[in-house]
Amino acid sequence: MIGRVKKWLGIEGVKLELILPEEIKAADGVIIGDILFQSMNPQQVTRIKLVLIEKYSRGRSKEKLIDEYELAQVELVRTIEISPEHPATIPFKLPFQLVRSNVDEFGRKNFVFGGLAQLAKMAQAVKSEYRVEAEASVKGVALNPFDRKSIVIK
C-alpha cells in the first residue's frame, strides 16, 4: 500500500536534472544541453517540456516592477524507459530569440547611443535574468518531476 502511494506521488521515482552551460551567447540563438533522468524504480517518461523564461526587473524599492516572459518552449514527446541500473541522458536543443526593449534598440545604433542606453538602464536598475525549466510527464505518477536552472545569456 505504501509503495503504491510513494509511486503515485513520485517519491523514490524519476528525478530530473538539467545539465546546461553556465553562459551562452545571445547571437547563437540556441541552448544546447542534456536532461539526466535517474530513478530508484523502473519508470516510463512520456513527455518532456522545456521552457526558457526571462525575469525582467526595473525600478527600486516600492516602485520595483518584475515581469516574466516565456522566450522559448519545446515539447519532446517520446517514451523513455528509466531503470535503477541505467540512468538516461537525453540531449536537447532549445532555440530562442531575445526580446529587445526600446532602450536596447536605441543603444544598438552606434557606440555613443550604446553608452547612453547603459546609463539609462543603470538609472532605472534594469536587469534581466534567464532560467530554463524542464518538466517530465511520468506514466502513473501524479506529481511530475521538474528542474530549473539559471543561465547567463550575453
Secondary structure, DSSP 8 states (H G I E B T S, - for coil): -HHHHHHHHTTTS-EEEEE--SEE-GGG-EEEEEEEEE-SS-EEEEEEEEEEEEEEEES-GGG-EEEEEEEEEEEEEEEEEE-SS--EEEEEEEE------HHHHHHTS-HHHHHHHHHHHHHTT-EEEEEEEEEEEETT-SS--EEEEEEEE-
